[in-house]
Amino acid sequence: MENVLNALLFRSLSVDIHSSDIAQMAEHDDIGKRNGYDEFDENIEVGHNEKTEVDLEDGPAAVRTDDVEVQSVHGLKRELKSRHLQMIAVGGTIGTGIFLSSGSSVAQAGPAGALVAYIIVGIMVYFIVTSLGEMAAYLPVPGAFSTFGTRFVDPALGFCLGWNYWLQWAISIPTEVVAAGIIIQFWAPNLQSWIPALVFIVVLVITNLIGVQVYGELEYWFALIKVITCILFIFVGIFVDAGVAGGNKISFTNWTIEGAPFVGGALNVFTTCLLAFFSFGGTEMVSITAGESSNPRKAVPKAVNQVFWRILLFYVLSIFIIGLCIPYDDPSLVDAAYGDLNDAVKIAPFTKVFQMAGFPGADHAINAILLTSVLSAGNSCFYACTRTLMALGREGKAPKILGKCNKRGVPVWALVVTTIFACLAFIADIFGSGNVFTWLINLTGLSALLTWMSISVIHIRFRAAMKAQGRSLKDLPYRAPFFPYGCYIAIILGLVVLVSDIYYAVTTTPFEAVNIIGVLIGLPFFFLFFISWKIFKRSKFVRASEADLDTGRSILIVEEAADEVKQPWWKKILFFLA
């Protein structure tokens, strides 16, 4: 029915739709229903006033009725603007990874080794994000790549990716909350870490209960604080290294000390990539937010173009500055890599560089920013968890109740389950914050690696489906550059990092089983999900000719088509670069 209404709408707008396209959409409509995508159509809120207006902030595609805003067919509210998407994707990743793990990366691989590790992961991130951008702009559906895995590869992969991704972010919540609790101990050393952890969890739950628009606005400003902090850190670090601030010119001195610039050789570079994966984890969140974007055809490509370059700029330059200003064997960095993480959080690399510049109270200011940063990252974790779990519930891969939204478009039951799991933060009070933090980083880092490799496989199958069904690439709002080579490079890089981590854990002396468990802890979860679905549901590999390319498809309305035709060449170049 939805596809018929779309066809009538296009005819009334005098838009020429090829009959073959309508036939293809009708052909795949029943596929979408069989997969449960239309199961919750009762949540659709339809505008009943014929007069419409255009929200100019997000372009002509953001059409609203006078009295009821057009909603997603999934019960979610399409209230996230383009600026929200960009900052959520950027701000959601700038947290403990850059502020804490960056120091341990330099300690493990040296200044040049850490830089190379982050560049390697940055290249992989580029290919992953562009792959996701292509699919999410074309199909802005909840669940994103877990749904894509179901449609284009195998329902078992969709089940595996969905639960693996939920687990990755659900575990990241206590990771961020534990870090926040330790930061509070900087000012209140006698305070038990579980007390602020409990308070922070309550605050994050309330924020996510209010609705996606409030969440997006809060994340926008929190992310802006983090972005400004990173920019200030880069400039201050340059001044410190040049001797303009702090009095002593450092230059590349820390790159020439014994053991530097590559500590442990190439092997340590690749093993450090796992920490970098933890730092970059979250860049794929732009595909999750596409389902609640008011104009995914434009907002998603723009977010993809901007997010990668911003994160690469912040992360790579920040690592470079830390390696220039702080020796790799500095006690604070060594503690972050091999020792007490309580000290690493209290005196982070960012704090140390500002202290070297002579800023009074730098430790208090940076730790306060660290606190807002990890809470912002935790907020993004809740968002990713609830939307992923909701999609799983609607596709029949989780209890049905988890797929339901309230009137504000919030998947409440998914939030409840995620909150219960997030209470793992209290383990920090029992076993010690530092140990829990380390184990959680290992699990989330490997989960991100496996997820990203799977996304590349899905993108290859997505293009195969487009070709098999005679779809034109011109239908794609955004096309990933370097396809298919980018996908193959991302898969190969992921395998190299995984093998290097296993080899490092096995050959480390003295041999300890805990090292192997720490590296491989995420693998059993990933394959357990996949195999269990294959066994109990007997799912089959999806043929390219039968893949669902239409359910949830973002339709190009007439105003947007006219706008794209009228755009001069210089505006198109600006849009790509911006």
Order of alpha helices (4+ residues) and beta strands (2+ residues): alpha-alpha-beta-beta-alpha-alpha-alpha-alpha-alpha-alpha-alpha-alpha-alpha-alpha-alpha-alpha-alpha-alpha-alpha-alpha-alpha-alpha-alpha-alpha-alpha
